[in-house]
Amino acid sequence: MTESATLTVTGMKCGGCENNVKTNLQAVEGVQSVTPSFKSNEVVVEFDGDTVNLDTIKSVITQAGFTVE
């Protein structure tokens, strides 16, 4: 089942930060699309809720060095 979540993520300062978040999340099985924006401090993620859950997605972002609020 495809789900979508808009997460508030702080610590992204540039396009490189966006790419870091995007690359890390795209490596997770079940993540279908990632749209990060450092300007709005948001990451929009579409994912298969049967394969991956929101806690795992948040953990990947945190491990990449950013804070999920």
PyMOL commands that place a pseudoatom at each C-alpha (Angstrom):
pseudoatom trace, name=CA, resn=MET, resi=1, chain=A, elem=C, hetatm=0, pos=[0.000, 0.000, 0.000]
pseudoatom trace, name=CA, resn=THR, resi=2, chain=A, elem=C, hetatm=0, pos=[1.513, 3.317, -1.087]
pseudoatom trace, name=CA, resn=GLU, resi=3, chain=A, elem=C, hetatm=0, pos=[1.679, 5.946, 1.629]
pseudoatom trace, name=CA, resn=SER, resi=4, chain=A, elem=C, hetatm=0, pos=[2.943, 9.510, 1.630]
pseudoatom trace, name=CA, resn=ALA, resi=5, chain=A, elem=C, hetatm=0, pos=[4.421, 11.556, 4.451]
pseudoatom trace, name=CA, resn=THR, resi=6, chain=A, elem=C, hetatm=0, pos=[5.695, 15.113, 4.718]
pseudoatom trace, name=CA, resn=LEU, resi=7, chain=A, elem=C, hetatm=0, pos=[8.368, 15.314, 7.406]
pseudoatom trace, name=CA, resn=THR, resi=8, chain=A, elem=C, hetatm=0, pos=[9.862, 18.433, 8.947]
pseudoatom trace, name=CA, resn=VAL, resi=9, chain=A, elem=C, hetatm=0, pos=[13.628, 17.972, 8.793]
pseudoatom trace, name=CA, resn=THR, resi=10, chain=A, elem=C, hetatm=0, pos=[16.087, 20.476, 10.226]
pseudoatom trace, name=CA, resn=GLY, resi=11, chain=A, elem=C, hetatm=0, pos=[19.785, 20.700, 9.524]
pseudoatom trace, name=CA, resn=MET, resi=12, chain=A, elem=C, hetatm=0, pos=[19.603, 20.706, 5.724]
pseudoatom trace, name=CA, resn=LYS, resi=13, chain=A, elem=C, hetatm=0, pos=[21.499, 23.808, 4.564]
pseudoatom trace, name=CA, resn=CYS, resi=14, chain=A, elem=C, hetatm=0, pos=[22.026, 23.258, 0.827]
pseudoatom trace, name=CA, resn=GLY, resi=15, chain=A, elem=C, hetatm=0, pos=[21.420, 21.093, -2.212]
pseudoatom trace, name=CA, resn=GLY, resi=16, chain=A, elem=C, hetatm=0, pos=[24.148, 18.730, -1.040]
pseudoatom trace, name=CA, resn=CYS, resi=17, chain=A, elem=C, hetatm=0, pos=[22.190, 18.092, 2.138]
pseudoatom trace, name=CA, resn=GLU, resi=18, chain=A, elem=C, hetatm=0, pos=[19.084, 17.408, 0.062]
pseudoatom trace, name=CA, resn=ASN, resi=19, chain=A, elem=C, hetatm=0, pos=[21.041, 14.914, -2.042]
pseudoatom trace, name=CA, resn=ASN, resi=20, chain=A, elem=C, hetatm=0, pos=[22.372, 13.229, 1.090]
pseudoatom trace, name=CA, resn=VAL, resi=21, chain=A, elem=C, hetatm=0, pos=[18.857, 12.694, 2.451]
pseudoatom trace, name=CA, resn=LYS, resi=22, chain=A, elem=C, hetatm=0, pos=[17.541, 11.586, -0.944]
pseudoatom trace, name=CA, resn=THR, resi=23, chain=A, elem=C, hetatm=0, pos=[20.370, 9.110, -1.579]
pseudoatom trace, name=CA, resn=ASN, resi=24, chain=A, elem=C, hetatm=0, pos=[20.071, 7.533, 1.870]
pseudoatom trace, name=CA, resn=LEU, resi=25, chain=A, elem=C, hetatm=0, pos=[16.299, 7.160, 1.650]
pseudoatom trace, name=CA, resn=GLN, resi=26, chain=A, elem=C, hetatm=0, pos=[16.316, 5.807, -1.909]
pseudoatom trace, name=CA, resn=ALA, resi=27, chain=A, elem=C, hetatm=0, pos=[18.572, 2.983, -0.682]
pseudoatom trace, name=CA, resn=VAL, resi=28, chain=A, elem=C, hetatm=0, pos=[15.786, 1.776, 1.637]
pseudoatom trace, name=CA, resn=GLU, resi=29, chain=A, elem=C, hetatm=0, pos=[13.626, -1.000, 0.226]
pseudoatom trace, name=CA, resn=GLY, resi=30, chain=A, elem=C, hetatm=0, pos=[10.048, 0.190, -0.168]
pseudoatom trace, name=CA, resn=VAL, resi=31, chain=A, elem=C, hetatm=0, pos=[10.845, 3.887, -0.594]
pseudoatom trace, name=CA, resn=GLN, resi=32, chain=A, elem=C, hetatm=0, pos=[9.384, 4.951, -3.942]
pseudoatom trace, name=CA, resn=SER, resi=33, chain=A, elem=C, hetatm=0, pos=[10.150, 8.668, -4.152]
pseudoatom trace, name=CA, resn=VAL, resi=34, chain=A, elem=C, hetatm=0, pos=[11.867, 11.339, -2.090]
pseudoatom trace, name=CA, resn=THR, resi=35, chain=A, elem=C, hetatm=0, pos=[11.517, 15.111, -2.517]
pseudoatom trace, name=CA, resn=PRO, resi=36, chain=A, elem=C, hetatm=0, pos=[13.656, 17.039, -0.026]
pseudoatom trace, name=CA, resn=SER, resi=37, chain=A, elem=C, hetatm=0, pos=[13.674, 20.840, 0.297]
pseudoatom trace, name=CA, resn=PHE, resi=38, chain=A, elem=C, hetatm=0, pos=[16.177, 22.614, 2.517]
pseudoatom trace, name=CA, resn=LYS, resi=39, chain=A, elem=C, hetatm=0, pos=[14.358, 25.913, 1.915]
pseudoatom trace, name=CA, resn=SER, resi=40, chain=A, elem=C, hetatm=0, pos=[11.135, 24.652, 3.499]
pseudoatom trace, name=CA, resn=ASN, resi=41, chain=A, elem=C, hetatm=0, pos=[12.815, 22.148, 5.878]
pseudoatom trace, name=CA, resn=GLU, resi=42, chain=A, elem=C, hetatm=0, pos=[10.611, 19.385, 4.488]
pseudoatom trace, name=CA, resn=VAL, resi=43, chain=A, elem=C, hetatm=0, pos=[11.062, 15.948, 3.008]
pseudoatom trace, name=CA, resn=VAL, resi=44, chain=A, elem=C, hetatm=0, pos=[8.141, 14.378, 1.156]
pseudoatom trace, name=CA, resn=VAL, resi=45, chain=A, elem=C, hetatm=0, pos=[8.430, 10.587, 1.009]
pseudoatom trace, name=CA, resn=GLU, resi=46, chain=A, elem=C, hetatm=0, pos=[6.242, 8.116, -0.847]
pseudoatom trace, name=CA, resn=PHE, resi=47, chain=A, elem=C, hetatm=0, pos=[6.716, 4.551, 0.327]
pseudoatom trace, name=CA, resn=ASP, resi=48, chain=A, elem=C, hetatm=0, pos=[5.205, 1.086, 0.439]
pseudoatom trace, name=CA, resn=GLY, resi=49, chain=A, elem=C, hetatm=0, pos=[3.769, 0.811, 3.934]
pseudoatom trace, name=CA, resn=ASP, resi=50, chain=A, elem=C, hetatm=0, pos=[3.841, -2.987, 3.705]
pseudoatom trace, name=CA, resn=THR, resi=51, chain=A, elem=C, hetatm=0, pos=[7.631, -2.949, 3.188]
pseudoatom trace, name=CA, resn=VAL, resi=52, chain=A, elem=C, hetatm=0, pos=[8.916, -0.029, 5.275]
pseudoatom trace, name=CA, resn=ASN, resi=53, chain=A, elem=C, hetatm=0, pos=[7.447, 2.049, 8.090]
pseudoatom trace, name=CA, resn=LEU, resi=54, chain=A, elem=C, hetatm=0, pos=[7.731, 5.710, 8.996]
pseudoatom trace, name=CA, resn=ASP, resi=55, chain=A, elem=C, hetatm=0, pos=[9.947, 5.008, 12.016]
pseudoatom trace, name=CA, resn=THR, resi=56, chain=A, elem=C, hetatm=0, pos=[12.558, 3.414, 9.745]
pseudoatom trace, name=CA, resn=ILE, resi=57, chain=A, elem=C, hetatm=0, pos=[12.423, 6.386, 7.363]
pseudoatom trace, name=CA, resn=LYS, resi=58, chain=A, elem=C, hetatm=0, pos=[12.892, 8.816, 10.254]
pseudoatom trace, name=CA, resn=SER, resi=59, chain=A, elem=C, hetatm=0, pos=[15.790, 6.743, 11.573]
pseudoatom trace, name=CA, resn=VAL, resi=60, chain=A, elem=C, hetatm=0, pos=[17.576, 6.846, 8.196]
pseudoatom trace, name=CA, resn=ILE, resi=61, chain=A, elem=C, hetatm=0, pos=[17.251, 10.642, 8.093]
pseudoatom trace, name=CA, resn=THR, resi=62, chain=A, elem=C, hetatm=0, pos=[18.591, 10.914, 11.652]
pseudoatom trace, name=CA, resn=GLN, resi=63, chain=A, elem=C, hetatm=0, pos=[21.518, 8.598, 10.862]
pseudoatom trace, name=CA, resn=ALA, resi=64, chain=A, elem=C, hetatm=0, pos=[22.346, 10.865, 7.900]
pseudoatom trace, name=CA, resn=GLY, resi=65, chain=A, elem=C, hetatm=0, pos=[22.893, 13.689, 10.410]
pseudoatom trace, name=CA, resn=PHE, resi=66, chain=A, elem=C, hetatm=0, pos=[19.605, 15.574, 10.330]
pseudoatom trace, name=CA, resn=THR, resi=67, chain=A, elem=C, hetatm=0, pos=[16.784, 16.050, 12.847]
pseudoatom trace, name=CA, resn=VAL, resi=68, chain=A, elem=C, hetatm=0, pos=[13.226, 14.941, 12.185]
pseudoatom trace, name=CA, resn=GLU, resi=69, chain=A, elem=C, hetatm=0, pos=[10.692, 17.000, 14.135]
for i in range(1, 69): cmd.bond("trace and resi %d" % i, "trace and resi %d" % (i + 1))
show_as sticks, trace
zoom trace
